């Protein structure tokens, strides 16, 4: 009986391993084929063969955020190339974000690449830099969002709890937005957020700026393609966003 149990157990483990290898192979083949299709599609878009992408209404992308994995953000030549593409497409306001603040270290090199820069008084509160190529850049990292929450909390505490009023206040979203704006950390809400990296998440980008933002994962920065960038922006411009008003229904029971 023990030998039979051991044999059944070994056979079951072998069957699970074979099944796992089969599923892994099937998924790998699927992603390989999808990658080939996306490569040729990107090539055709970049070659202006798909005429529909020429009617790109870039005015709908008033503010674009680019989230880059910190490990890939060190590929500064790729960042330069990506920004050049965005300028050619016509994007005028870009927020560059990586969790560890790598892009902030290259801030001077990036702004120098896009000729002389000037920091305007209006944009100095959120770290934005306006270049003479009609491109406004904002550099943000995870520490900015964390520090902003602490400052906003202190601002609300000082405003509502230091006046001797013992009645506790439930803070609302508009009040939090007001506090963030008061400390200079509100910032515009991106219309579109593009993620470059292995992880399909916004990597800690300030959540209060993503209420109506369309988020698209673009894959690795080193394998980025001009056609894929145009397609992502084009798809956003063709989407109609409906904004509703939330309400609460109180049931009788």
Buried (B, 14 or more C-beta within 10 A) or exposed (E): EEEEEEEEEEEEEEEEEEEEEEEEEEEEEEEEEEEEEBBEBBEEBBEEEBEEBEEBEBEBBBBBBBBBBBBBBBBBEBBBBBBBBBBEBEBBBBBBBBBBBBBBBBBEEBBEBBEEBEEEEEBEEBBBBBBEBEBBBBBBBBEBBEEBBEBBEEBBEEBBEEEEEEEEEEBEEEBBBBBBEBBEBBBBBBBBBBBBBEEEEBBBBBEBBBEEBBBBBBBEBEEBBBBBBBBBBBEBBEEEEEEEEEEEEEEEE
